[in-house]
Amino acid sequence: MLIEKDFENIISKLETEIKKILPKGNVADYIPELSKINPDKFGVSISTIDGLHFGTGDFDENFSLQSIAKVFSLTMVYGALGEKIWNRVGVEPSGNPFNSLVQLEYEKGVPRNPFINAGALVICDYLFDIFENPEIELLNFVRKISGNSNINFNLKVAESESANGYRNKALINLMKSFGNINNDIDKILDLYFKMCSIEMSCKDLSHTFLLYSNHGELIQTGEKLLTVSQTKRLNSVMQTCGFYDESGEFTFKVGLPGKSGVGGGIAAIHPGKYSVAVWSPLLNEKGNSYLGMKILEFITTKFEKSIF
């Protein structure tokens, strides 16, 4: 059983551990706005099912979620449409870069999973099938599950991604040619770039991810957004596909379902117990936070807090 002093001990030890790790990697400079981020930023936040919160470093500072936000759009679509969403997107690890055109063409426009870029674009297409104004619906949903009404898009980041998003534009056009996109391409891309630009702090993010630790039920209201089965399956996809083509390594070393983003954030959960968010903008060669991966490995190995 996890108790308050366990997490106080983790945070205390983390502050020492961080000083031992030599920072490595690069910021996501292919998105010009993200290249401006201070690479020395670092924050950790842990939230527990029973309402405890612990943090260190820059855990109260907002950063761009990027691909972490794909979990939220998937939650909306899965909750609304159920199992039929898997007719147009798979649940297998990609084993290739998150923006691979070769794999998408080989598999006739059906993305391997909802967390690679092509898969997230299909999920955004579904949002246009479901809602008249998916942009507002997405933002309101994220505000609801985070409990923070101030959560917003960073339009400078979204515009920066759009201006340089040639690969994403190629992906969605390729899927359209295979008949796997229903709605207007430009509108879907605009929603996708805005979704990735959503900003949140580690504190907000760890609180938000309690939804997936709490079997699809909001901690603050008790509202059921996913069934137990759906939550299990979504968590399974995070476990196997949440870290691009480094998902196997993350499972091996960390042992938690989670999702990373090229903004340097990582969110992970231990079902029924806690959620954790880490932010450090320096990315390894696979696009995951170098320091974030190290710290999560430290937490689950040193303190035996993984699901295995």
C-alpha positions as CSV (number, residue, x, y, z in Angstrom):
1,M,0.0,0.0,0.0
2,L,1.3,3.4,-1.0
3,I,1.4,6.0,1.8
4,E,2.4,9.7,1.9
5,K,5.9,9.2,3.3
6,D,6.7,6.9,0.3
7,F,6.1,9.7,-2.2
8,E,7.8,12.3,0.1
9,N,10.8,10.0,0.1
10,I,10.7,9.6,-3.8
11,I,10.7,13.4,-4.3
12,S,13.5,13.9,-1.8
13,K,15.6,11.2,-3.5
14,L,14.8,12.6,-7.0
15,E,16.2,16.0,-6.1
16,T,19.5,14.2,-5.4
17,E,19.3,11.8,-8.3
18,I,18.7,14.6,-10.9
19,K,22.1,16.2,-10.0
20,K,23.9,13.0,-10.9
21,I,22.5,12.8,-14.4
22,L,24.4,14.6,-17.2
23,P,21.8,16.2,-19.5
24,K,21.9,14.9,-23.1
25,G,19.9,15.4,-26.2
26,N,18.4,18.3,-28.2
27,V,15.2,20.3,-28.1
28,A,12.6,19.7,-30.9
29,D,14.1,22.4,-33.1
30,Y,12.2,21.3,-36.2
31,I,9.3,23.1,-34.6
32,P,10.8,26.6,-34.4
33,E,8.7,27.7,-31.4
34,L,9.9,24.7,-29.4
35,S,13.5,25.5,-30.1
36,K,13.1,28.6,-27.9
37,I,12.5,26.6,-24.7
38,N,15.1,26.7,-22.0
39,P,16.7,23.3,-22.2
40,D,17.5,23.3,-18.5
41,K,13.9,23.2,-17.4
42,F,12.9,20.2,-15.4
43,G,9.8,19.3,-13.4
44,V,8.2,16.2,-11.8
45,S,4.7,15.8,-10.3
46,I,3.1,12.8,-8.7
47,S,-0.6,12.6,-8.0
48,T,-2.3,9.7,-6.1
49,I,-5.7,8.3,-6.3
50,D,-6.5,9.4,-2.7
51,G,-5.7,13.0,-3.5
52,L,-2.1,13.5,-2.6
53,H,0.2,15.7,-4.7
54,F,4.0,16.0,-4.7
55,G,6.3,17.9,-7.0
56,T,9.8,19.3,-7.5
57,G,11.5,21.6,-10.0
58,D,9.5,23.5,-12.6
59,F,6.4,21.3,-11.9
60,D,4.1,24.4,-11.9
61,E,5.3,25.8,-15.3
62,N,3.3,25.2,-18.5
63,F,4.8,23.4,-21.5
64,S,3.5,22.2,-24.8
65,L,2.0,18.7,-24.5
66,Q,2.5,17.7,-28.2
67,S,1.8,14.0,-28.6
68,I,0.6,13.5,-25.0
69,A,-2.6,15.4,-26.0
70,K,-3.3,12.5,-28.4
71,V,-4.5,10.5,-25.4
72,F,-7.2,13.1,-24.7
73,S,-8.6,13.1,-28.3
74,L,-8.5,9.3,-28.3
75,T,-10.5,9.2,-25.0
76,M,-13.2,11.4,-26.5
77,V,-13.6,9.4,-29.6
78,Y,-13.3,6.0,-27.9
79,G,-15.9,7.0,-25.3
80,A,-18.3,8.2,-28.0
81,L,-17.9,5.5,-30.7
82,G,-16.6,2.5,-28.9
83,E,-14.9,-0.4,-30.6
84,K,-15.7,0.6,-34.2
85,I,-12.9,3.2,-34.1
86,W,-10.4,0.3,-34.5
87,N,-11.7,-0.3,-38.1
88,R,-9.7,2.7,-39.3
89,V,-6.7,2.6,-36.9
90,G,-4.8,-0.3,-35.4
91,V,-3.4,-1.1,-32.0
92,E,0.1,-2.4,-32.9
93,P,3.4,-0.8,-32.2
94,S,4.8,0.8,-35.3
95,G,8.5,-0.1,-35.0
96,N,9.1,2.9,-37.2
97,P,9.4,6.6,-36.8
98,F,6.1,8.3,-35.7
99,N,5.8,10.1,-39.1
100,S,6.7,7.2,-41.4
101,L,5.1,7.5,-44.9
102,V,6.6,4.2,-46.0
103,Q,4.7,2.1,-43.4
104,L,1.5,3.9,-44.0
105,E,1.6,3.3,-47.8
106,Y,2.5,-0.4,-47.2
107,E,-0.5,-0.8,-45.0
108,K,-2.9,1.0,-47.4
109,G,-3.6,4.1,-45.4
110,V,-4.5,2.4,-42.1
111,P,-2.2,3.7,-39.3
112,R,-0.6,1.1,-36.9
113,N,-1.9,2.9,-33.8
114,P,-3.6,6.1,-32.6
115,F,-0.4,7.6,-31.2
116,I,1.7,7.9,-34.3
117,N,1.0,11.0,-36.3
118,A,-1.2,9.3,-38.9
119,G,-3.2,7.6,-36.3
120,A,-3.8,10.8,-34.4
121,L,-5.0,12.5,-37.6
122,V,-7.6,9.7,-38.1
123,I,-8.8,10.3,-34.5
124,C,-9.1,14.1,-35.3
125,D,-11.1,13.1,-38.4
126,Y,-13.4,11.1,-36.1
127,L,-13.9,14.3,-34.0
128,F,-15.3,16.1,-37.0
129,D,-17.7,13.2,-37.5
130,I,-18.9,13.5,-33.9
131,F,-18.9,17.2,-33.2
132,E,-20.0,20.4,-35.0
133,N,-17.1,22.3,-33.4
134,P,-14.5,19.8,-32.4
135,E,-11.9,22.4,-31.5
136,I,-14.1,23.9,-28.7
137,E,-15.3,20.4,-27.6
138,L,-11.6,19.2,-27.3
139,L,-10.6,22.2,-25.3
140,N,-13.6,22.0,-23.0
141,F,-12.9,18.2,-22.5
142,V,-9.3,18.8,-21.5
143,R,-10.3,21.6,-19.1
144,K,-12.9,19.3,-17.6
145,I,-10.6,16.3,-17.0
146,S,-7.7,18.5,-15.8
147,G,-10.0,20.5,-13.5
148,N,-8.3,23.7,-14.8
149,S,-10.5,26.1,-16.8
150,N,-7.4,28.0,-17.9
151,I,-5.9,25.3,-20.1
152,N,-5.5,26.6,-23.6
153,F,-3.9,26.2,-27.0
154,N,-0.6,28.0,-27.6
155,L,-1.4,29.5,-31.0
156,K,2.2,30.5,-31.7
157,V,3.3,26.8,-31.3
158,A,0.3,25.6,-33.5
159,E,1.2,28.1,-36.2
160,S,4.9,27.1,-36.1
161,E,3.9,23.5,-36.5
162,S,1.5,24.2,-39.3
163,A,4.1,26.2,-41.2
164,N,6.6,23.4,-41.0
165,G,4.2,20.4,-41.0
166,Y,4.9,19.0,-44.5
167,R,5.2,15.4,-43.4
168,N,1.9,15.5,-41.6
169,K,0.3,17.1,-44.7
170,A,1.7,14.2,-46.7
171,L,0.4,11.6,-44.3
172,I,-3.2,12.9,-44.3
173,N,-3.2,13.2,-48.1
174,L,-1.9,9.7,-48.5
175,M,-4.7,8.4,-46.1
176,K,-7.2,10.4,-48.1
177,S,-6.1,8.7,-51.3
178,F,-6.8,5.3,-49.6
179,G,-10.3,6.5,-48.4
180,N,-9.4,6.6,-44.7
181,I,-10.1,10.4,-44.2
182,N,-13.7,11.7,-44.4
183,N,-13.5,15.4,-43.6
184,D,-11.8,18.5,-44.9
185,I,-8.0,17.9,-44.8
186,D,-7.1,21.5,-43.9
187,K,-9.6,21.6,-41.0
188,I,-8.3,18.3,-39.6
189,L,-4.7,19.5,-39.8
190,D,-5.6,22.8,-38.0
191,L,-7.3,20.9,-35.2
192,Y,-4.3,18.5,-35.0
193,F,-1.7,21.3,-34.7
194,K,-3.8,23.1,-32.1
195,M,-4.3,19.8,-30.1
196,C,-0.5,19.3,-30.0
197,S,0.0,22.9,-28.8
198,I,-2.1,22.5,-25.7
199,E,-0.1,23.7,-22.7
200,M,-0.2,22.3,-19.2
201,S,2.1,22.0,-16.1
202,C,3.4,18.7,-14.7
203,K,1.1,19.3,-11.8
204,D,-2.0,19.6,-14.1
205,L,-0.8,16.7,-16.2
206,S,-0.3,14.2,-13.4
207,H,-3.7,15.2,-12.0
208,T,-5.3,14.8,-15.5
209,F,-3.8,11.3,-16.0
210,L,-5.5,10.1,-12.8
211,L,-8.5,9.4,-15.1
212,Y,-6.5,6.5,-16.6
213,S,-5.3,5.3,-13.2
214,N,-8.9,5.5,-11.8
215,H,-10.4,3.1,-14.4
216,G,-11.9,5.9,-16.6
217,E,-13.6,7.8,-13.7
218,L,-13.0,11.4,-12.9
219,I,-11.5,11.8,-9.4
220,Q,-13.1,15.2,-8.8
221,T,-16.7,14.3,-9.9
222,G,-17.0,10.6,-10.2
223,E,-18.2,10.9,-13.8
224,K,-17.5,7.8,-15.9
225,L,-15.8,8.8,-19.2
226,L,-14.6,5.4,-20.2
227,T,-15.7,1.9,-19.2
228,V,-13.3,-0.2,-17.2
229,S,-12.7,-2.3,-20.3
230,Q,-12.1,0.8,-22.5
231,T,-9.6,2.2,-19.9
232,K,-7.8,-1.1,-19.8
233,R,-7.5,-1.1,-23.6
234,L,-6.4,2.5,-23.8
235,N,-3.8,1.9,-21.1
236,S,-2.6,-1.1,-23.0
237,V,-2.1,1.0,-26.1
238,M,-0.1,3.5,-24.1
239,Q,2.0,0.7,-22.7
240,T,2.9,-0.8,-26.1
241,C,2.7,2.3,-28.4
242,G,3.1,5.4,-26.2
243,F,6.8,6.1,-26.8
244,Y,7.2,6.0,-30.5
245,D,9.6,3.3,-31.5
246,E,11.1,3.3,-28.0
247,S,8.0,1.8,-26.4
248,G,9.6,-1.6,-25.8
249,E,12.5,0.0,-24.1
250,F,10.2,2.1,-21.9
251,T,8.2,-1.0,-20.9
252,F,11.5,-2.8,-20.2
253,K,13.0,-0.1,-18.1
254,V,10.1,1.8,-16.6
255,G,7.1,-0.6,-16.6
256,L,4.2,1.8,-16.7
257,P,1.6,2.8,-19.3
258,G,2.2,6.3,-20.5
259,K,2.7,8.8,-23.3
260,S,5.5,11.1,-24.3
261,G,5.6,14.3,-26.4
262,V,8.4,16.1,-28.2
263,G,7.8,19.1,-26.0
264,G,9.8,17.1,-23.4
265,G,6.9,15.8,-21.4
266,I,6.0,12.3,-20.2
267,A,2.9,11.2,-18.4
268,A,2.6,7.7,-16.9
269,I,0.2,5.9,-14.6
270,H,0.1,3.0,-12.2
271,P,-3.5,1.7,-12.4
272,G,-5.4,2.2,-9.1
273,K,-2.5,4.0,-7.4
274,Y,-0.9,7.1,-8.9
275,S,0.1,9.1,-12.0
276,V,3.3,10.9,-12.7
277,A,4.3,13.7,-15.1
278,V,7.9,14.7,-16.0
279,W,9.1,17.5,-18.1
280,S,12.6,18.1,-19.6
281,P,12.9,19.5,-23.1
282,L,16.1,17.7,-24.1
283,L,15.1,14.7,-26.3
284,N,16.9,11.5,-27.1
285,E,17.3,10.2,-30.7
286,K,13.8,8.6,-30.5
287,G,12.1,11.9,-29.6
288,N,11.6,11.1,-25.9
289,S,12.8,13.2,-23.0
290,Y,16.2,11.9,-22.0
291,L,16.1,13.0,-18.4
292,G,12.4,12.1,-18.1
293,M,13.0,8.5,-19.1
294,K,15.9,8.3,-16.6
295,I,13.8,9.7,-13.8
296,L,10.8,7.4,-14.4
297,E,13.2,4.4,-14.6
298,F,14.6,5.5,-11.2
299,I,11.2,5.9,-9.6
300,T,9.9,2.4,-10.7
301,T,13.2,0.6,-10.1
302,K,14.5,2.1,-6.9
303,F,11.1,2.3,-5.3
304,E,9.4,-0.7,-7.0
305,K,6.5,1.3,-8.3
306,S,6.0,-0.3,-11.7
307,I,3.0,-2.5,-12.7
308,F,5.3,-5.6,-13.1
